[in-house]
Amino acid sequence: MPLKGVSLLSEIDEDGEKRARLVWEKAGTILDDPLRVSEIVKKAFEDFKPFAPAIIRAKNHDDKKLTVFPLADWHIGMFSWGRENDGPDWDLSIARNTLVETFAELVDQAPLSYHAVILGLGDLLHADTPKNQTPNSGNVMDVDTRYAKCLPAVCDIITECCEMVRQKHKLVEVAIKAGNHDIASTVGIRSALRMYYRNDSRIEVDDSPSPYYWKRFGTNLIAGTHGDGCKAKDLPLFMANIKSTEWAETKSKHAHTGHLHNEMTFEHGGVKVHQHRAPIPQDAWHHAQGYRSGRSMRAFHYHFDKGARGSSEVEIL
């Protein structure tokens, strides 16, 4: 093995001369090759596992593209017994797995848009209080478990969705609007998200209490609301009145709504209105009434100068 270096232990003799008393010869390879050093370091970290998950940011984002992810009528906490409702079973744990897996597939299909919006269209939570009744009409609902368990589950699921979108898109806006099932709880959901992302420069949480969402993106004017207030057919005229300046300055106009759980797309007054499906099965009451609709999630894509650029859909069978 080649000589790497020498160490000396010296002493002063009677004549005042320095003499070597002990000599250490250091043998080994001198790592002056940076590639060799990098290989050794790489090998040392092969079995290292970080405590926090790494977020890998996508590259080559198109800053003229926007993707909108509507979250319509997730009704987290709803209970459905398949034998009673001639469909799949549904509870809190099934909901979490199904919603997160479906949303992950939707994000995977999305283009590398620089901008993204997670647009909650209401009724993300099935019951607004421990009474398990709708706030306005007092209808008793089938709920899987306690309200104190359902509310944190909503926050967890939405946060998981935010993290997925954050990994793919550069700037993310989160807007959660209330529905007729979760009027009060939505305030808590928004506050939880705002506090969680308060120091994150890439995620902005819209804390507006308005039941309506508005976004101007170049030549696009995009609106969103639950659908129990202003009806889908009235949204175009409502947009023109509320956002008159943006209305005059944009050419592509779209509105997103939910509430009725079935899909309907129509155009009125130059506005394309999208009423979205819910990703959940029917509960006992809706099944008894004969209501039936498909289940899916969708994402919509917009270009700053060219308007709408299609959508993607993941069905749940």
N, C-alpha and C positions, 0 to 999 in steps of 0.2 A: 504494500500500500504506500503511495507517495507521501513524502513529508509535507505536512500542512503548516507547521510552525514550531517554534522553540520558545520555552519559558525558562527563565533563570532565577535562582535564588542566590544573591550575592552577599559577601561579607567583606569588611575592611581588615587587612592584616596589620602587623606591627609597624610596617613601613608606610602605612597609609594608602596602600594599593587595594583596588577592588578586585576580589577574586570570586569566581563562580563556585558556589558550594554544592548546589543541586541543579540539575538540568532535566527539564521535561520536554520530550519530543512529542509533538502532536501529529498523529497520522490521520489521514482521511482525504476525501475528495473535496476540492474547493468548488462550490456551486456558483460558478460565474456565468453559467448558461441559463438565461431566463426561462427558456422552454423546459429545461430540466427542473427548475424550481417550481414552475407551474404544475408540472406533472406530479411532483411530490405533494404539493398543497392540495391538488385535486383528489389524490388518493386518500389524504388525511380526512377529507370531508365527504367521502363516499357514503358513510353510514350516518351522517349528521341529519337530524330531522328537526326543522325549526318548530318552535312552539305555535306561532301564529301562521295561518295560511297565507301563502304568497298570492298577490293579485297581479296577474300578468296582463299588462295593458296591450290592447291591439294596436297595430301600427297602420299607417297610411289611411287615416280617417279622411272622409270627404266632408269638409266644413260647409258644403252647400246642401247637405242631406240631413233630414230629420226623420226619426222613427218614433211613432206614437204607439205605446202599449196600453190599450184600454183594459182596465180590470172591472168587469161588469158582473154584479150580482153573484159574488162568491159565497155569500151566506154561511160563513164559517161558524160552526157550532150546530148547524142543522142536522137532524137525525132522520134517516129514512131506512125503513125495514124493507128489504127487497121482496120478501114473500108477500107483504101487504100491498106494495106499490108496483108489482110486476116489473121490477127493474133492479139495479144494483143496490147493495147495502151502502150506506153513507154515514160516516160519523167524523169526529174531529181528527182522528189519526189517518183515516182514509183520505179525508180532504187535504190534509197537509201533504201527503205523499203525491197525490194526483195533481194538485195545483202546482206544486214546485216542479215536478217532472215535466208537466205540460209546458209551463212557462219557460223552462230551460231549453226545451226543443224550439220554442218560438224565438227565443233570443239567438239560438244557434243559426236559425234561418235568416235572420235580419242582416241587411248590408252593413258595411262599416260606416254608418252615419256618425258624424262628429257630435250631433245633438240627439238627445233622446228624451221622451216624456213618458213617465209612468202616470197614467191618468185613471185614478180611481173614480168610477162612475156610480158609487153608492151601493149600499147593502152588502158591504164586504163582511159585516157581522150580521148574524141571523137575528139575535135578540139584543135589545139595547139596555136591558136591566135584568136583574135576577128574577123578575116576575115572568120572564119568557113570554111576553106579549108584545104585539106591535104598539109603538108609542101612541099613535093617534086613534086607531080603531079598537085597540085592546084585544085583538084576536090572539087566542092561545096557540102557541107554536110548539112543534116537536124539536126539542133541543137535546143534544147529546150529553152535555155535562154542565158544570157550574159556569156562571158568567165570569167569575174570577179566573177561570181557566181558559175560557174562549177569548177574552180580550187580549191577554198576552200572546195567545197563539196567532191572532191576526197580526199583531205587531211583528212577531217573529217571521211569519211567512212573507209579509210585505218587505221586511228588511232583507230577507234572503233574495227576493226578486230584485231589490235595489242593487244588491251586491253583484248579481249576475249581469245586470245591465251596465253597471259601473265597470265591469271587466272588459266589456266590448266597446262601449261608447265613451267619448271623452268628457262631455258635459251632460249631466242628467238633471232633469227637473221632475220633482215628485209633487203631484197635486191630487189630494184625496177629498172627494166631495161626498156629502152625506146623501143617504137614501131614506126611504120611509121606514126602514127597519133599524137604522143606526144613527139617528139624528144626534144624540148626545155623545155616543161613543166615538164618532168621527173626530170630535174635538180632541179627545184623548189620543187617538191614533196620530193625528197631525202633530200634536205637541211632542209625543214620544219620538217621532221621526225627526222633528226639528232639533230636539235636544241631542239625539244620537249623531246627527250629521252637522252639528253646529260649527265644527272646526274643519269640515271637509270642503275644500274649494271646488271640488268637482261635482258635488251633489247639492242642489238647491231645493229646499222644501217650501212649497207655497202654503203659507198659513192663512190665506184669505178665507173668511167664513162664508163668502158668497156661495150659493149653490151652483153657480155657473163658472166654467173655466173658459178663458179666452187666450189665444196665442196668435200673434202675428209673426209669420216666418216668411219673409220676403213677399212673394206674391200670393201667399197662402194665409187665409183666415180660418182658424180652427177653434171650434167650440165644443164644450162637453158639459153634460148635466145628467142627473139620474133619470128623469123622465116622468116623475110623479107630479111635478109642477107644470112647467111649460111642456105641452105635448109635442111629440115629434113633428107633427104637421105644421105647428106654429113656430118652430125654431127659426126658419129662414127669416121671417118678418121680424121676429124678436132680435135676431142678430143685427139686422139692418138698422134697427132703432137704437140699440144699446151701443153698438160699435160703428157708428155712421162714418167716421173718418176712415177707419180701417176697411170698412165695406167699400168705400169709394176707391181706395188705393190698391185693392187686391182683386185678382181675377179668379183664383181658385178658392172655393169656400166649402168647408166640410163641417158637419156637426155629428157628435157621437153621443149616444144615449143608451139606456138599458131599461130596467124596470119590468118589462113584459116577458123577458127571458127567451123570446124568439127573434129570429133574424128577419130584418126588413130593411131594404135599401131603396130609396127613392130620391128623385130630384124635384125640387120646387123652388122657383124663383132663382135658378142658377146655383142653388145650394144642394150638395149631395148629403143626405141625412142617412146615417148608419145606426140602426137599432140592433144591439148586439145580443147574441145568445148568452145564456149562463152556462158555466161549466159543471153545474150540479144536476143530479137527477131530481125528479119530482118528489115532493113530500106527500104525506097521506092526503091532505086537503086538496092539493092541486090534482093529484091522481084521481081522487073521487069525483072532481068536477070535470074530468075529461081533458085537462090541459096536457099537452105533450109538445116537446120541442127537442131539437138536437142539441148537442153540447160541444162547445169548442172555445178556443181563444184565438184572437187575431191581432196582428200588428199592421200598422199603416205607414207608408213611406212617402215622404214629400221632398221635393227639390226646391231650393230657394228661388230659382228663376223659372222653373218649368212646371211647377204645380205637382199634383198627385202623381206618384210613380208606383202605384199598385199596392197590394197587401199580401200578407201570408196568413195561413190558417193552420191550426193543429186541432183536429177533431178528437173528441173523447168518446169512445164507444163502450 
